Amino acid sequence: MKPFILLLTLTSFLVSCKQNAASENSTERNATSQGVGASGAIENLPEFSIYHLPSTWTTQHGEDLELRELHGKLLVMVMIYTSCDFSCPQLVKDMKAIEASMSKKQLKDTQLIMVSIDPETDTPERLKEFALENDMEEDHWLLLRGTPTATQEFAAVLSVKYTRISPIDFAHSNIISVFDKEGVLVYQREGLGRDAKIHEVLEKHI
């Protein structure tokens, strides 16, 4: 799955952001000049950074969060639902394997994120229970739920397809996505099981 898929998908969400940035003289970024503007937006982000997305999410701790608050961290993301008993447990194992492969120092600069595709069932309370059940209590773990609309939009950004097939089950893509510290997609892995390349990507961008 190529990064340009994300770029094409994000275009429809970023029209207003592109218009607001039209007065910028260059798309080149100077790390020393980056900061937060008066509106609270991060300045000089790459055009297709996910930090342009305006949606607000709720964490497993019941706190509201905007994606831009994660700016400066490497993001490893997967979309699951907590009542899944087929592929999601394997995706959890894959994410835990990624965690185990990283040093404590690396994990301080990384956010391991699980986004629910079933926000109706996956309340903050349920997400917190799920985190406890799967030993995801460290600060580098983040479990998120959003509105149905925000969830659908974010799934489109990650090229994740999902559909409800029963009152309690979904069919969905199994994709782990890696975003660099500026929120730009740098790697995607589709399927289940260990992936040696993802560790190379993490080492490169950490």
Helices and strands as residue ranges (DSSP letters): H 3-10, G 11-13, H 15-20, G 31-33, G 50-52, E 56-59, E 64-66, G 67-70, E 74-80, H 87-101, H 104-108, E 110-116, H 124-133, E 141-145, H 148-157, E 162-164, E 170-172, E 175-179, E 185-190, H 196-205
